[in-house]
Amino acid sequence: MEATHPVPDDAGLGAAQRMLKMVGTLTADDLVLCLISGGGSALLPAPLDDLTLADKQDVNRALLKCGASISEMNCVRRHLSAIKGGRLAAVCHPARVVNLLISDVPGNDPVDITFGPTVPDRSTCADALAVVDRYQIALSPTVRDILVSGWGESIKPDDFRLAHLETHKVATPQMALDASAAVARAAGVPAHILGDSLEGEARDVGKVMAGIALQVARHRQPFEPSCVLLSGGETTVTLLGKGRGGRNVEFLLALAIALRGEPGVHAIAGDTDGVDGVEEIAGAYITPDTLERAWGRGINPNDSLADNDGHGFFEALGDSVTTGPALTNVNDFRAVFVDRTMMGPGGEPS
């Protein structure tokens, strides 16, 4: 059943209700095989009693714009759901439940993958309320009452209904990085994985990655060029401008600005599901002449970054990366290539 992402819709609500109905009459002789991947958080909405789909949509939009981490967003949304936070597994009781998970979240905690509909949740309504207050998210009285009263409490690890539960991770960000590193090494390029769960504001991560790339290019530390620096994880974008956001394009734009056209440094970044933010664009790439080409077109890179308009910036240059739907998701992918052939013996441009 097809539904929308990242903001849930009626089709997703119908799918969730159908799913709950299907498992509501199982016995101890039944086996439930759960195939779960990223994106299900929006595709499988089932508001708690007294909440509407519109309530969930409003909370979802506010969370996407506030700069909260994916774990923080999931904590809030789990406690407003009738199917997440172990509730689907509880409805399956007394059947045996086997989970096969594709992770798209930093750390690969099963409860953060699609809000963990079939795994226990240690977080509480109080934790969710703390996130809401931390980011000053406006909630309707009904939504706030659910969190304050504890009515939205999720299923905990010691719940007897989860006694016949097993979970396996079949694809993770680290697996994707390992595979990418193998491809690079097979092509004769040393690959270094910097982390599979790098988080923070996308523009800040871009600045840090630029610093590492410059150290490699200019001082041959901590790695010898030529090499490729790989990383994964899920950054955030706090929308303050009029642009369309997009974690990977904002990361790349900040990276390009910080590199200032450093010779020999190229980079690509994209969401592994083929959609960066709410755009049908996976990401983009940068080259040493990215800034020069932008200025030549009358585009101020700093203004684009301030306006959260990474998508507009790279579309204007023709440097967007469009893959189409990947039909799976193991988080964001970033690769920064430092090319030794563009440098002199001391690291200076040749």
N, C-alpha and C positions, 0 to 999 in steps of 0.2 A: 504494500500500500504506500503510495507516494504522498509525501508531506513536505512542508517548507522548513528551511533552516537559514539563519539562526533564531528567528522568531517563530514560535509554534503557531499552527493553524487548526481549523476544524477537521481537516483530513487526518492530522496526527492524533487529535483527540479521539476520533472514531477508531483509529487503529489501536490506541491504548485501551479503550473500552472493550473492543473485540478481544484483545489479548487477555485481559483480566477475566472475561467471561469464559474463554476457552479453557483456562486452567483452574477454574473455580470448582470443578467437580472431580478432580483427580483422586486416585487411590494410591496406596503404598506400592502397587504393582506397576505404576506408570513411571516413565522416564521423560523428563523435560530437558531438551538440548537447547541451550541459550547461546546464540551467536550474537555477540554484542561488539559494536565498534563506536568510534567517535561520531558525534552528531546526533546520536539518539537522545541526548539531553533535550533537544528541541523537537525532534521527530516523534517523541513519545510523551506528550503532555497529558496529564490526568490530574486536574486540580482537586485538592481536598474538598470535602463537603463545605458548602457556604462560599466557595471561591468559584469564579468563572474563568473561562479561557482568557477573557479580556484582562482579568486581574493578573494572570500569569504573564501575558504579553507585556503589560506595563512594567512589571518587575524585571522581566528579561531585558527590555530595552534600556531600563535604567542601569542595570548591572553591566551591560555591554559598553556603556558610555562613561562609567565612573572610574575606570582604571583598576578595578579589583582584579586579583589573580584568578585563574580558572578554578583553583581550589576553593577560593572564597565565594565565587559565584555559585559553584556547585553546592556548597554548604547551604546557602540561602534557598536555592531552588529545590533541593532535596526535601526540605522541611515544609514545603508547600504542595507536595505531590502525593497522590494516592497510589502511585506505582513505583516511585524511586525509593532509594534508601532501604533496600531489602524488602519492600512491600510486595513486589511481584513474587519473590521467592516464598514469602509467607503465605500468599494465596495458593501457591502450588502445593503446600503441605497437605498430605503426607508423602507426596511423590518425591522421587530422587531428582535432584537438579544438578546438571553438569554445565558449567560455564566455559565457553571458548571466547577469549577476549582479544580484541585488537585495540591496543592502547594509543591514545592521542594526547595523553596528559603527562606533564612532568612528574617523574617519580613512579609512574605506572601503578598508582594505588587503585585497586579495582573499584573502590567506592566512588572514585572521580570519573570513571569511564561510564558515560551515559548516566551519571548520578547513581550508579550502582543499584539498579532495580532488583538484582538477584544476589546481592552480597550484603553482609551486615555493615552498619554505620556507627562509628564511635562518636561522631559529632552530635551536638544537641541543638535544640531550639535556641538556647542561650548563646551558643556559638554563632548561629545564624543572625540573631539579633545584634550581636556585637559587630558583625560585618556591616549590617545595615546602618548602624550608628556611626561606624568608623568612616564610611563614605557619604554620610548624610543623605541617604536615599529616602525619598518621600514614599511612604506606604499608605495605602488606604487603611481606615480603621479596622476593617475586617481582616486584612492581611496581617497587620501588626498584632491583633488580638490572638491570632493562631500561634504566633511565635511567643508572645508574652505568656500565654496560658499553658504552653507546652502541648497543645492539641496536635501540633504537627510533628511530634516526636517520631523518629525513624526506628527501624528494627535493629536491635543491638546484637552483638556477637553471641551472647548467652541465650538468645531466644530459642526455645525448643523446636520451633518450626523450621529452623535452619540446620537441623541435625544431619540431614542427608544431602549435603551440599559440597560440591568440589569445584575448584576454579583453576583454569589453565590459561596462561597468556601465550597466544600463538603468533603475535606480531607486536613489536614495540619500537619506539624511536631508536633505541640502541641497535636493534637488528638492522634498521634501515641505514644507520651510520656505518655499521660494520660492512654491510654490502657495498656502500658507496666507497669506502676506503679500499675494499678489495678491487673494485673497478679501477680506481686511480693507480693503485700499485701495479696492477696488470699492465697499465699503460706506461709504467716507468716513473710515475710521480709519487714520491713519498706522501703519505696522508697521516694527519694527526687529528684525532678526535678530541675536541676541547670540552665536550659535555653534551649530554642528551636532555638536559632539563634546565637550560639557561632561561631565566625569566627576568622581568623588569620592563620598564618602558622601552619600546622598540628603539627609539632614538638614542637612548642611553646605551643599550647593548651595541648599537651601531658604532658609537664613539669608542667603546672599549675594544671592539673587534678591530677597528681601524688602528688603535694603538698597538695591538699585538701584531698586526700585519706590517706596520711600519718598523717595528723592532726587528722582525724577521728580514725585511727588505734592506734595512740600513745597517743593522748590526749582526745579522745572522744569529739572532737569539730569539726565543729559546730553540728555534729550529733552523736548519740550513736550507736556504732556497736552492732550487725550486721545490715547492711543496704546496699542498692544499690543506687548509684549515677547515675542518668540518664541525658543525654543531647543530643541535636540535633543541627543542623546547618550545614553549609558547610565551611570547612576549605580549605586552598589552599596549594599547594606544588610548590615551585619554583625549577624547575629541574636544578640542577647544576652538578649532577653526571651522571653515565651511566645507572642507574637503570630505572625501569618502572614507578616510582611514585606510586600514589594511596594514597588518603588522609587518609583513615582509617588505612591502614597498617603503614603509616609513623607516624600517631598519636600513634598507639599502640607500635611501636618500641621505640619512644621517651619516652612514658609512662613507659615501662619496664625498660629502662636504668635508668630513674630517680627514680623508685621504688627500684632498686637494690635488687630484690628478697624479698621484704617485705613479711613476713608470712601472709597468710590469705587474700591477695589482688589478685583478679582475675578480668579480664576485657574482654569485647568483643566489637567490633566496626565493622560496615558494612554499605554499601550504601543500602538503602531500595529497590532500583531497582534491586539489585543482581549483580551490576557491579561497582567495585571500580576503578575509573579512566578509563582506556581502557581495563581492564582485566575482563574476565568472572569469576571473583571471587568477592564475596560480601565483604569480609574483613578477619578478623582473630581473634584469642583470645590469651590472655597471662595468665600465671599462675606464682606462686612464683618461679618456677624452670626454667622459660623460658631462662634466661640468662645463667644459669648453663648448660642447655642442648645445647645451642648454642656454648658455649666455648668448650664443650666436643666434638662437631663435627668440631672444628677448625674454627668456624665462629666468627668473631669479630663484635659484635653488633654495635659498634661505627663506624666501617668502612662501614657497611651496611647502616646506617643512613646517613652518609656523601655522599654515592653514590646513595641516594634515592632508595634503593633496598629493601624496606619493603616486597614486594611480594616474592623476592628470599629468604629472610630471613625466612619468615613463611612457605613457601613451603618446604624448607629444613628440618624444624622441624615437618612438617605434621600438622601444626596448622592453615592452611588457612580454611576459611569458604566459601563453595560453595553451594549456594542455587538454582542456576538456575534463569532465569528471573522471577522477582516478578510481572511483568506486570503493575506496578504502581511505583510511586516514591514520597516519602515525606521527602527527604533529608537523611542525614546521621544519624545513630543511635549509641549511645555509652552508655555502662553500665559498671560501676566499682563496684564490689561487695567486701565489707570489712567484713570478717568473724570473728566474736567475738570468736568462738570456738578455733581459733588458737592463742589466745592472753591470757596473764596473767591478773590479776586484775588491774594492773596499765597501761595496754596497751602494755606491753613488750611481746615478743614471749613466749608462754608457752612451 
